[in-house]
Structure formats: C-alpha cells, structure tokens
Amino acid sequence: MELWFTEKQTKDFGITMRVKRTYVSEQTNFQKLDMVETEEFGNMLLLDGMVMTTEKDEFVYHEMVAHVPLFTHPNPKKVLVVGGGDGGVIREILKHPQVDKATLVDIDGKVIEYSKEYLPSIAGKLDDSRVDVQVDDGFMHIAKSENEYDVIMVDSTEPVGPAVNLFTKGFYEGISKALKDDGIFVAQTDNPWFHQDLIRNAFRDVKETFQITRLYTANIPTYPSGLWTFTLGSKKYDPLEVTEDRFHDIETKYYTPELHRAAFVLPKFVKDLTE
Ligand code: SAM
C-alpha cells in the first residue's frame, strides 16, 4: 500500500511526497508533531502539517539564515535563535569561531527531543558547550532581554499558533532592544508566491524599526513554492557591504561569498514587495 503525505500550501495547491514510515505522530502542548521518513527527502519534521525541515534540503535554509548575518557582523560573539528546535541553525552558527555563546529558545521541548533522536545530522550540535538551550516562549525571552545579543535569528513556524506574535512590529521593536547597538536580526519571512502580504508587512515593520533593511531569497524545494525569503534588519552593518576579507573558510553546501551578494538581487515581483 502506497502512503503519500501532502502539505496543502494553499487551499488549492500542495506538495506531495511518498512516505516510507512514520516515527512519531503526537499532539504536543503547542502543535501537532510528525516525524516521518520519505523516499525523496529522507527524514522529515512536520509541525501542524507543514514541512519544517528534511535531511535532504535542510542545509539551504540553515546556511542562509546563519551565514548572511554572521559574515555581515564583524565580530558576532553572542547569538540568539528564536525557534530553531531542530538544531540546524545552531549547527551553522558554531562554524563561526568568534561566537562565544549561542542561545536557542524554542517553545516546544518535544521538537528538540525528537529532532535529536531522528534528525542527528541536523540536531547533532545542540549539546555543544557553546550552546544554551532553553524551552520558553521566544516572545517572552525577547521582552526580558536588553542590549544583549550581537545577532538574533528568528527561525520560527508560520505566523499561526505559537508563532503568531513573532511577526509583529512590537516583536521587531523588542528584538531591537535585545540587540546591542550594532546588532543584526534576520527572520524567515515565507514565500512571495502565496504570502505577499506577510512579506510586505514584515519588511515595512522591520524598516520602521532598523536603520538598514534588506530582503534576500533562497531555493528550498520542500517549502511552499520553493522560493523562500529572509528579512534582515541591521542597526549599523549592511550585508551588501561585506568585504572579501570578512569571509573565512567554513564548510557549506549552499552559501558562498558570491551567493551572499546574489541572494539580495530580487525578481521584480519580489522587489516590488519591499517598496
Ligand atoms: N525552518 C522552519 C520554517 O522556516 O518554517 C522552522 C523550523 S523550527 C522547527 C520552528 C520552531 O519554532 C518550532 O520548533 C516551534 O516550536 C518554534 N516556535 C513557534 N513559536 C514559538 C515561540 N513563540 N517561541 C519559541 N519558539 C517557537
């Protein structure tokens, strides 16, 4: 009997994948969590029926969330990840030797637990000595933080359920307060095919909060539409002005210094969302 998983990316369009087996299917205190093995993309984490990460294509998202801000900041020592319980962004952050401490704040401890068990290539660095894992609401953590972080990455689920507060202007203002006076923030801001208003509003709110605001993209086949965006807000450093000497060698499969620049070149229909 063939088993297929379909994510409805809109009410009329979806992505479907053949599933080999289901490891976990559990309602946590915050969301429905499924961990499955797929034929095409290896093990895959789903939250509330949405693809979060897969063993095959996870590197694109995790490298692009982490290395763009970390190569833009000249000396990032303290980094915060809001969400990110699968551990992929933390794994990429630790490739930067200047980073003394990476704090992860995910609201759902079950995501961390099952990612460690079924996604070891992604979650394998969560126990590193430089990592501080906290199970808490990222919104509350930001509200309690002031002048603390060099870089903040928001690796959250979509603005529904527990993440609904993480796409508000108030949250971006809280992030600005939690950052040091030359800090940088980046958030995943969904896709320009089905969520133009989310991108338009997030960019507007970040632009009203930070001195420098940039949008960049990456190709992620298992995310809705395959074209993903990231919104970056910076108090001082411009990701487009990173000089060659800043790029030290790290092991990647997607990010390169050339791609760092190219990712900010936007198709016209996407650029229009930033104006
Ligand atoms: N890369 C994925 C994406 O772009 O959709 C996100 C992956 S990561 C697993 C998303 C995480 O955000 C989940 O583990 C979820 O528990 C967490 N999350 C949702 N709302 C949160 C909140 N208010 N505070 C902290 N973490 C939250």
Residues whose N, C-alpha, C, O or C-beta is under 5 A from the ligand:
A	BS01	SAM	V51 M52 V82 G83 G84 G85 D86 V105 D106 I107 D108 V111 D136 D137 G138 F139 D155 S156 T157 E158 P162 A163 Q188
